[in-house]
Amino acid sequence: MIDSNATETRQTLADLIEHKLLSEQDVPEAITIAEIYRSEQQWQNFMGTMLFWFGSIALAFSLIFFIAANWQEIGLMSKFALIEVAMLLAMFAYVKFKKNDIIRQASLVVSMLFVGGLMALFGQTYQTGADPWQLFFNWAIVTIPWVLISRFSVMWLIWVALLNLSLSLFSQTFGSYLDTNWALFLLNSFALVVWQTSAKKYTWLNKPWTINLLALVSAYFGLWVYLDALFLDKPLGILIWCIWAVAMFYVYRMWLLNVFMLAVWSLSILVAANALLIRVLPNSFDAFSFLLLTFLTIGAGTFLTVWLKGLIKEAQA
Amino acid sequence: MKNSIELIEFLKQSELINPLHLNDSEELISPWYIKVLMGFCGWLAAIFTLGFLGMGIASLFDSPIGLSVLGVLMIGGSFFILSSAKSEFIEHIGLAVSFAGQALIVFAIFIHSESMELFSWAVLTLMCCFLSSLMPSYIHRVMSAYFATLCFSFFMFEAQLSSIFSSIVLFVVALMWLYEFTFSQQIRKLQSIAYGAVFGLLQFKTSILFAQHGQTWALESLPSVNQWVDEGLNVLVLLFILNLLIKHKKILLDDSQKWLGLGIVLLLCVGTFFANGIVSGILIIVIGFAIQNKILWGLGIISAIINLSSYYYFLDISLLNKSFILGGLGGASLILAFLSKRISEQGTHHEN
């Protein structure tokens, strides 16, 4: 929806105006030349796409809410029939409009949501006594075929989100066996590795924002694992986090240059270094310690920023 | 859309720019994630600086005047540091000193007034507005504009005008983005302030969804937002901006397009009155699309998704009724999508 050149072109235009290379009266003409503003056709496509996606998702959630409301006025079989017919209709739309990307993708997402609704209805009806994590886990397992045929990165993200949800619910239920931060850190790091390695082969997986999102989630839970390990003296957590940090650096600096990933890595390193200093200082909360922490933050922040900017220049060269 | 090299070539051919001066503009503009990293460092260093001051000169925190004077001095010092900043290191120090100085002033106002009152929030709002327009640092301006928006929201709460807050900010922000390139030599300043205000606005719209019984972090009972007024005014802002976009682009709509547009706006009205906050998210998406700004586009989508998700927890309507409302909205939306496609196809057919 947004042109891939947009950020760069907008910056160039702003540079030209700010440096007085383009006079004020010529700005509207320059904007027209740059094609920043949208044509009527682009607006119509935008409205159509937004309406279609909103309508599809709203209908899917409408049905899920309907099932969750457990309305007693209609019979059990009618409820099953309703959600199964909806699933069939969504799959019919997928087959019928296979060549239309938007309808194809939306119908798959909607039918994936319907599967969850059907499983919830099944659990509600037969009182299976299953824990909540089982619903999301089974939902993820059952919808693997949908995800496989979709060739759509958003579907894969939804699938990973289902696994995240089931794993966090599992660790909340059986907390003593698996810590939530550990579970989500390992899951998302594994997903990142698989996604990154598959992105070369499957171009539809190669959407930078999806890989960046996975890295961000992995880094977030990784930091919690590290902080927990550092302050509660669990060396394994520190070791695993260090392996993660080295791997991130190697992959995104040496193998594939990705400055966003290295910015996420830098932020993690900055927080980790501060936490380490707080841990090793004898009096963490006296004036000297705070002064030291201030200088560490400014010094490390400066170094990392300069380094990242240098990498951007390297990438542009 | 043209890429930057094509743009410069076309501008040269049209004789709108002088090719002899082009090298003057070669400077690296940091992407947003590096700015976030710098802002985070400044904020973290400011917390440690405050810790240093608190531990080193604890008695200072008993004197509001002392705190204010030191705060103002630190902000002033930071202004000169940032004005002369030739290196990243100096800029980081400037950010840390300024944020810590602002925090000292907030402490002083807290101590002086004991509870945050109308006047206190007005002073803080003005201070942050002043800093966002004065400070010679992009990151500082974003953060000051963000804090100014938040302080303004508390001011409006105290003034019992919270229901009109989001519409005022939404209106101002939308105009800033639509006219961003008309502020000669002030474009980046305007963009940084507009980003800060958008962050503040989206945080406000999200936080009122999760606010319970009108209580804020200050644990004071505050007047709750009247969603009907809030969302109604948001819809008016949306209509105004859409009208502006149509006029600005001199688009001539035929009758079918006008009816379609009316249908979409009505759909949004119904949607936003039930799932509050959708319109503000949609407006940010529309502006992001109109001016091809990826960050705004992404922020709008995140905001709309959060607002839609919170609809499940909205307690005033039963789950069954929510289901019927969503079903109606979804059905209407699909019909409008179908009509939009038909109108688009007819237009193409007539052109041929």
Interface residues (C-beta under 8 A of the other chain):
Chain A: M1 I2 D3 N5 A6 T7 E8 T9 R10 Q11 T12 L13 A14 D15 L16 I17 E18 H19 K20 L21 L22 S23 E24 D26 V27 E29 A30 I31 I33 A34 E35 I36 Y37 R38 E40 Q41 W43 Q44 N45 F46 M47 G48 M50 L51 F52 F54 G55 S56 I57 A58 L59 A60 F61 S62 L63 F65 F66 A68 A69 W71 V259 F260 A263 V264 S266 L267 L270 N274 F285 D286 A287 F290 L291 L293 T294 T297 I298 G299 A300 G301 T302 L304 T305 V306 L308 K309 I312 K313
Chain B: M1 K2 N3 S4 L7 I8 F10 L11 S14 L16 I17 N18 H21 L22 D24 S25 E27 L28 I29 S30 P31 Y33 I34 V36 L37 M38 F40 C41 G42 L44 A45 F48 T49 G51 F52 G54 M55 G56 S87 E88 F89 H92 I93 A96 F181 T182 S184 Q185 I187 R188 Q191 K249 I251 L260 I264 I285 G288 F289 A290 I291 Q292 N293 K294 W297 Y312 S318 L319 L320 K322 S323 F324 I325 L326 G327 L329 G330 G331 A332 S333 L334 L336 A337 S340 K341 I343 S344 G347 T348
